[in-house]
Amino acid sequence: MPAPAKPESSEVTGFDNEAYLKDQTASILERVERFHDKLYLEFGGKIIFDYHASRVLPGFDPNVKMRLLQKLKDKIDIILCIHAGAIEMKKIRADFGITYDTDALKTIDDFKDWGIDVTAVVITRYQNQPPARSFKNKLERNGIRVYTHRFTKGYPSNVDLIVSDEGYGSNEHIETSKPIVVVTGPGPGSGKLATCLSNMYHEYKVGVKAGYAKFETFPIWNLPLSHKVNIAYEAATVDLKDLVQIDHHHLEAYNIKTVNYNRDIEAFPLLKRILEKITGEASIYKSPTDMGVNRASAGIVNDAVINDASHQEIIRRFFRCAVGYAMGLAHRDTVERA
């Protein structure tokens, strides 16, 4: 098993992994209890080797999220999503310089090293593309269950069609047996949310009452909008044009200021309607912040150290983009989640 990373010295430590693990585990288990049968937990960002987090949160173990999953391994199934278009276009993960399909295979091996098996792989927005079909065959030859999902009919405007046998119902039902289903994937746009919602649709059709929640380390929802760790998140996702904003849904519902990023804030009304259509009940969520189970702030023990590290990360990202621009490269080639 990989050894947890340790900070070089106590002087630079701004983050307590054990405090974080305790609070984060409790938050996930508490969310499971709010639903009757099963929780689909969308895991954003990097589960393994999260070096961005370790740079902006000095002391953060880049594999602490794997330690979290290891603590919960008797309660979880793992679904790994990969976008067929990323396979076809040979999309590169910038931090390791490998393609997304290679990264998916690496992730499966990394999970095994931690004693956790991937339950299934889903190739999303599948249109029988030859590279995606070849990748599917390779996985199946290695004994891995593979499902294919196509683009959801009616998305995003026609909720009645989306939540129907022609929409989510046309996708294969991914068989799981544990109370927590962790849905992850290499990079943004891998189809994690659609996979969660599609499987929830199938669960409700057979009488299984499932819920949805989201795990994403950044932005840290209960830190100020102007906190440098949240600004560093914007710098890291400049290729996606992510902006950290006040979650106005949360502010209106509770009169409490929290932050989220623009895509989740904008998508929330549609997602809430879809969840209510699937379940036939009013959603327990009044904001995208409600949907999160993120407790990164519980591990922060020295805010000054975190601010300074985040400031350095912003500078690093600026120069990385400047070099890429001078070389004529697109943002996604130079900054993608490195």
PyMOL commands that set and color helices and strands:
alter all, ss='L'
color gray80, all
select helices_A, chain A and resi 10-12+17-33+51-56+64-71+73-75+84-88+100-113+130-141+159-162+168-170+192-205+228-236+238-240+248-254+262-279+288-291+296-299+303-326+331-335
alter helices_A, ss='H'
color red, helices_A
select strands_A, chain A and resi 38-43+76-83+92-93+98-99+120-124+146-148+180-184+210-215+244-246+259-261
alter strands_A, ss='S'
color yellow, strands_A
deselect
rebuild
show_as cartoon
